[in-house]
């Protein structure tokens, strides 16, 4: 049984380093979060100023101080699979295993090496430290630790909590601790994945004229993708870069058979100036009935007009969420400490789930996002203290 140990007499840096190591040392690849969730629940239940609830492998701890506003601090507990990077270890200054890009700007700092340090147990450690030490914040706080963020959306603990207990997610502003190097990344692009399909007639390749080659027809799909020019779209002062790309292609039944079907799998990343319906209209036409689980239909307009379409996955975008007073105060704290202003989050994150609930949200967390999921995932200790200082100042 994993127990998270906390020494209230330790310094901030010692406590943060200890919490981050303990979290990383508990194996929690997606589908294996229970042991860590149990430990987090026991840890949070040890503080009398918190009301602790649990749903599945998601834990919610709330202050109830009667403050006029409530902030949600959310972090996922699962990691992607291990790649020879577990158990974790500290790399002391000067260790040749420290990456050059981590050493730069963090010279003289120890570095936590191992799965989950960046994505996102370092940020989880900061949230646990705040939960333990911040007893009189200026706003009420909800601490949220959830499961299954790194896998299919239908397993996501935050999504399940929103469906089962939406009142547990009441709040005015949310912050997700995805790695950002302690800067603010506002909103996120939306994403949809779909197959663009061509059909033909199978025949023996020695008598190709008796068939109709579906793979050859896919050339038109690739031409449209090549002709597409990705846009950079300003939304509430942040620039979101869109993308439309083929990521897989499949077709054919044998080396001597004219293929009767070809599928080009396409991923469209769209800026938060568009709803999902608007994004679909651009790709397939406004009256195209394409829907998840609905099978194949024909695009009536848009980029892929005339082709068969089968939707595979879709998640809406989220606007930056930087206009209210809480967000502006956070922007000021981050700028004072780092000199950095907000930038757009180009990937998709769970800020979109909060946005769908009407709660503005941003990403801010410890660690370099470019190191997430890498085999040599590395988190400089200074990011833990920087994130803790920013959030404790903002919340108190």
N, C-alpha and C positions, 0 to 999 in steps of 0.2 A: 504494500500500500504506500503510495506516494504522499508525503506530507510536506507542505510548503512551510519552511521555517522563516520566521521574521524576528529580528532582534531590534526592538524599539530604541535601544541605546546606540546602535550603529550609526555611522554617518550616512548621509544621503547616498554618496557614491558607493559605499560598501553595501548598503541595502539594495540598491538598484542592480549592482553587479551580481549579488547573491540571488536575487529573484530571477534575473534573466537566465543565469546558469541553471537554476532549479527547473525552470520551465522548459528549457532546451533539453535538459537531461531526462525529461519524461517523454517517452516515445508517444507521438500523437499523430501519425500519418492518418489521413482521412479514413474513416470507419473504425479508428482505434483511439478515439478521443476520451472514452469514458474515464479512464484512470486519471487523466489530467483534469477533466471536468469535476470529478469527485474531489480532487485536491483543492481546486479553486473554490468550490462550494464550501468546503470545510474552512479554508483560510478566511473567506469573506464572512462566514457565520461567526467568527471569533471577535467581531467588532460590533459593539452595541449600538453604534450610530447608523448601522445599515440594516435595512429590511431585505432579506435574501429569499429569492424564489428560483425555482428550477422547472424547466420544461424539456424533457428529453436530455440531451447533452448540452443544453444552453442554460447559463446561469445569469440571473439579473440581480443586482444589488442596488438599492435605492436609499438615498437620504430623504427624509421627510421633515424638512425644517421650515416649511411654509414660505419659502422664498418665492418671489414673483415669477421667476423663470426657471426652466429646467434644461440642463444640458445632458446629452447622452454621449458617453465615451464607449466606443464599440471596438472589439477586437476578436478575431477568430483564433481558435485554439489549435486547429488542425494544420498540418504541413503537407507538402507534396512528398512523394516517396524519397527514402534515403538513398544517396549515391555515395557510399563509402564516406559519409560525413556525420556519423553518429557512433558513439556518444560525442558530445561537444567538449571543447577544451579552450582554455584561455591561451592566447599567444601573447607573450610578454614583449615589450618594446625591443626592437632589434631582431626579432624572430624572422628568419628568411621566408617563412611561410606566409607572412603578411603580404597581401597584394600591394603592388605599387600604388594603385589608385585609391586604396584604403589608407595607406601610409601618408599619402599626400593630403595635407590639411588636418591630419590626426597624428602627427609625428610625436612620439613619446607616449602614446596611449596604448594600453593593452587592448586586445581585440578578441572578441568572442567568435570562435570558429565553430561551425556546425549547423546542421539542418534546423531551420526555423528561426535562427537568430535575427535575420533581417525580416523575414516574412512569416509571422510578425510577432514573435515572442518577446522581442525587445520592447516593443510598444506595449504588449500585454503586461510586462513587468512594471513599466511606468504607471499603467492604470492600477495595478495592484498596490503599488507604493502610494499613489494618491488616495486610493480607497482606505488604506490603513492610516494615513497621516493627516489628510485634509478633512478635519472634523467640523470646521465652520466656514464652508465656502459661501460666496456671495450669491450663489444660485444653488438650487437643488441639483443633484447629480444622479444620473442612472449609469451604473457600470454594467456593461453587457459583454459577456464572453460566450461565443457561439461556435458551433461545429459545422463541418462540411462546407466550408467556403471554397475549397480548392477543387471541388468536383461538380457534378451535374447540378444545375440550378434547383431541381426538384428535391434535392437532399439538403439544401442550405438551411442551417438552423435559424438564421435571422428571418428568412422567408416563412419558415414554419411558425416561428413565434408571432410574426405579424398576422398570420391567419388564425392562430389559436388564441392568442392573448394580446390583441392590439392595444389594450389599455396599459400593458406593461411598457409599451413604447411611446407613451405620451411624452412630449417634449417640444421645446422651442427651437432647438439647434442640436445637430449631431456631428460628432467627429469620429472618423474611422482611422485607426492607427496603421493604415497601410504605409509601407516605407516611402518616405519622401525626402530623406535627409533633413528632417525637421522643418521643412518648408511647407507652405500651403499649396496643395493642388486641388483646385476647385472643380466641382462637378465631375462629369465623365462623358465620354462618347458613348453613344448607343451602339449596339452590335446586332447584326442578324446574319445567320448562316443558312444557305439554301443551295439546292442542286438546280442547275440549269440543264435541261434534258433535251436531247435530240433522239429521234426514232428513225429507224430504217427497216430494211428487209434482209434477213439472213440468207446467205447463199454460200456455196463452195467458192473459195477464192480463185479456183481455176476457171469458174464461170461467173466472174464478178458482175457481169452485165445483167445477170438474172436477179441481183440483189440491189440494195440501196445502203450505202455505207454511212452509218450514224456517226462514226468518228470523224469522217471527212466533214460532215455537216457542222461539227463543233468548231471548225475554223472560224465561222461567223461569230460565235460566242467569244473566242479569244480576240478577234479583231475589235469587238466592241469594248472588251476590257482594256486592250492596248490603247484605244482611242480615248478612254476616260482620263480626264485630267483632275487629280484630287484637289479639292478646294480647301482653303484655310478660311474658317468662318469665325469672325469675332462674335462672342456672346458675353454680354455684361463685362466687357473690358478684357476678356481672356480669349486667346486664339486657339481654336480647335482645328486640327488637321484631319481631314477625312481620308478614307482609303477604300478602294474597291479592288479586291484581288482574288484570283483563283488560287486555292490552296490544295486541292486534290483533283485528279481526273481519273475516271474509270470507264472501261468499255470493252466489249469483245468477249467471246466465249472460247476461242481457240485460235491457234496460229494460222489455220487455213480456212477460217470462217469469216465471211463478211459480217461485221458487227451490226446488230439490229437496235442497239441502244448505246448511248454515251452520256455520262454525267460529268459535268464540271461543277465542283463544289466551290462556292463563292462566299467570301466574307466581306460584308459592307460595314464599315465603321463610320457612323454619322454623327455630326455635331448636335449639341443640345438645343439648337434653334428649331429642331424638327421633332415632332411626335413620331411614334412608331408608324402610325397610319400615313403620315406624310412621307416618311422614308420608304415605305412600301410602294406608295404611289410613284415615287421617282424611279424605282426599280422595275415595277410591274404594271403600272397604270392604276388609276384611282378606283376603278371598278373591278379589279382582279380579285377573285374570292380566295386567294391564297391564305392558308391558316395552318398553324402547327397541328400536326396530326390529321390534316385534311386531305392528304395525298396530293397527287399531281393535278395542276390546272394550267391553263395557258395564259401567259402574260398578255394583257390587252393593251399595254402601252409601256412607256418608260424605257429604260436601257435595254431590257431583254424582251421587248415586244415580239410576240409570235412564237416564243420558245416555251416549252414545258417548264414548270417551276414546282419544286417541292420544298416547303419550309422545314428546316431542321432545328433551328434555335433562334430565339429573339429575346433581347433585353433592352429596355428603353434607356435613353440618355438622361442625364441630370444636369440642370443648370448650375452655375457656380455656387449659388447660395451665399453670396458675400454681401448682401445689401442690408441685413439687419444689424442692430447695435452689437449683439454678441459677436457676430462675425467680424465687424469692423474693429472691435477691441482686440480680437485675436490677430488680425492683420497687423495692427500696430505693435503688438508684443513681438511677433515674429520678425517684423522689419527692424525693430530696435535691437534684437538679439543677433540677427543674422545678416541684416542689410538686404534681405530678399523680399520681393513682393510675390503675390500669388501668381501661379501659372496654371494652365489647363491640364487636367488629367486626361491623357489621350487614350488610355486603356479603360475597360469597364470595371467598376468596383461597386460595392454594395451601397455607396452613396445614392445610387439610383433607387434602391428600395426605400430609403428614407424620403427621397424626393417624391416618390409615388404616394407616400403617406402624408405629404404636405409639410415635411420637416426639412428645412434647408440643411445641407450637410457638406462637409469638406473632408479631404484626406490630409492627415498630418501624422507622420510617424518616424521612428528612428530607423536609420539605415539607408543605404543607397538602393533605390528601386531596381537599378540595373543588375544588382547582385541577387535579387530574389530568385529562388529555384536553382541557383548555381550549385555545383558540387562544392565549391570553396566559398560558400556563403559566409560573410564576415561582417561583424558589427563592432565598430569602435566604441569603447566605453563612454567616450565623451558625448556620443549621441544620446545616450540614456540620460545623462545629467542635463544636457541642453533641452531635451524634450520635457523633462520633469520641471525644469525651471520655467520654461515658457508656459506650460499648462497650469502649474501651481500659481504663478503670477496672474495669469488670466482669470483663474477661477476664484482667486482670493482678493 
